[in-house]
């Protein structure tokens, strides 16, 4: 079980899936502080008899490690990094298509 798990609704925010290069950049920024990170990029389908929705999501999981005494502080740091990363991805694509 991860010490920290953060979900980024990337598709809702950017309107697209994250590229491999963007995921690599996110990983590099997280490895500044943690020794290991798992990043899952997935399309989630929520379906019932009346509706269907598909959302691209990026899940960041960081396992427990002995260097981190305060997981809640780590979680806040990861959320901050993930928000910055998503905003940068959106801004880069928005300026390249303008």
N, C-alpha and C positions, 0 to 999 in steps of 0.2 A: 504494500500500500504506500502511495507517495506521501511524503511529508507535506507537499504543496501541490495542488492541482488547480490550474487556472484555465478557464475556457474563454476563447476569444471568438465572438460571432463575426468572423472576418467577412463573410459574404454579405451580411446585413450592412456592415459598415462600408465595405468597398464595392459591393455588387459583383464580385468575382471570387475565384479561388486564389489562394496564395501560390506563388511560384516556388520552385525548389530553391532558387537563389534567395528569395525573401526568407524562406524558412531557415536556410543556412545562416543568413545574416542575424536572424533572431537568436539562433543557437549560439553564435559567436558572442553576442552581447550578454547572454545569460552565463556563459562559461567564464566571464570575468569574475564571477563570485562563487559559482557552484562547480563541483568537479564532474557532475554528470546531469544530463537532462534528456528527457524523452519528449519529442514533439510529434503529435499525431495530427495529420491533416485529413479531414473527412467531410463527406457530404451526408448530412442527416436528413432522412425522409420521415416526416410526421404525416400519417395518413389515417383518415377515418372515413366513414361512409359519405360524408358531406364535403370534405376538403382534403387538400394535399398541399404540403409545403416541403421544400428542400432548402436546407441552409448549409452553407460551407462554414465549418468550424475548425478552429485550431485549438488543440488541447496541449497544455504544457504541464508536464509532470516532473517533479524533482523529488528523488528519493531522500529519505533521511540520511544525514551524514553528521559525523561527530563535530565538525567545525561550526555547525549552526545550532546555537543554543535557543534561539527564539524563532520558531517556525512562523509565527504571525508577522514578525518583521520581515522575514524572507518573503512571505506571501505578498505583502505590500510592495516590496521591491520588484517582485516578478510582475505584479499587476501594472506597476508604473512602466517597466520596460516593455511590456506587451502593448500598452496603450501608445507609447511613443513609436514603437515599431509599426503598429497598424496605421497610425496617422501618417507616418513617413511613406508607407506603401501606397496609401491613398493619394497623398500629395504628389508622389513621383508619377503615378499613372495619370493623374488629372492634368499635370503640366505637360506630359508627353502627348496627350491627345488634344490639347487646346490649340 
